Amino acid sequence: MGMTVLDVEAAKSEAIAYVDSQADAFRETNRTIWSFAEPSLLETRSAALLADLLERNGFAVERGVAGMPTAFVATWGAGEPLIGIMAEYDALPGLSQEAAAEQRPIVSGGYGHGCGHSVFGTASTFAALAAKEAAEKAGISGRIRLYGCPAEELLVGKVFMQRDGIFDGADVVLGWHPSDRTGADFISSKAMVSVRFTFHGVASHASAVPHRGRSALDGVELMNVGVNYMREHIKEDARIHYVITNGGVQPNVVPPTAKVWYYVRADKHRDVEEYVAWVTRIAEAAAMMSQTRVEWSIDTDCHEQIPNRVLADAIDRNLKLVGSPGFDDEERAFAERIRQTIPDAPEGPALNDEIEPVPAEPRLVKGSTDIGDVSWFAPVGHLRAATQANGSPGHSWQITACTGMSIGEKGGAVAAKALACTALDLLTSGELRRQAWADFRERRGAEEYTLLIPKDQGPPLP
Ligand SMILES: [Zn+2]
């Protein structure tokens, strides 16, 4: 299409200038979503805010995709290629917090953006707007698509969007996550299945006629003992954790119902499949021992993330072009006060303000993300940007605090600019897309994508 390297670099400058020119709208969007602080699958106002903003700026918006009212897709442009950017916007329970350096909930026990998803959604949206603005001015063709992904905290949104074909046709999908550091991600994550077990017994007076009762709680306890013996014989990278969500009501009634909720994780989905099958066999055995009955359901099933070296390098180049967040003394002082509340905070600056190099080998993250499922079908490029005090624990009030003020927004602006620039590279370079796909195919291999969620089961809407 006659785009020269110079033209693309000029378009990137345009995208960067656009994000700077929108600083007020960026701040307003972040702080509004931050104060909505809506739970997973109930992000009604947050999703509408972002979708409306995109629609006002020339994107065609489809709302309520994949059976989730708060999932949406916004597309600008026409033809090929199609470059996607993912946004998340759900909050977390118990992490309500003012934008202050000491713990001060706005609503006691309320929801808060303790994973930074208010700025995540905001920055991804402004990345799409900036890329569109620059592409339009430079006459760059193709499509830019913002994927509004709900319920990341339940590892639900993208799994069901992927299953419904929402990501089909994307040449590359880009994303980012708030962090205490800035750099292109070259990472893999753990695959994870969420499975809930319900044991059914028989109620009876626990002292007068215990022989007529069968305790569902016994079933749960025997199951947990069995699983805890299983641990010795699984691979070191596997993780199994559970909570008893219903253990009966009071001791003098033999519990007729008891529930236990498990997460089963490992570096490879095929191992998770094996371990889930093993755990369900243990549940059946526990039901047999306690003369109860057990049933289970799988809420979600997410896959390990497949890293992409080509996209990590492309993002790294753009991060260097954009530069680090550039925190000021006031922000550093705020972060220093935050850091004093973190017992095991690392040495070094209170705010990391440099761009970390891409590691030689993929880093194995010990958590899970539903981005994994997207990465099994198209190359995914990802970055992290410093939006919080160095060493902030994941899912913490410290993150809520920094996300709701200028620290979060400065890091978010870096993410928006770097994603927009990478999208422009991908729109204009067939060679970059080919290389990203070659890297994807090599790491992806021929392994079958197996989803343990029953085909007729929809997302777990509240
Ligand atoms: Zn998160």
Residues whose N, C-alpha, C, O or C-beta is under 5 A from the ligand:
A	BS01	ZN	C115
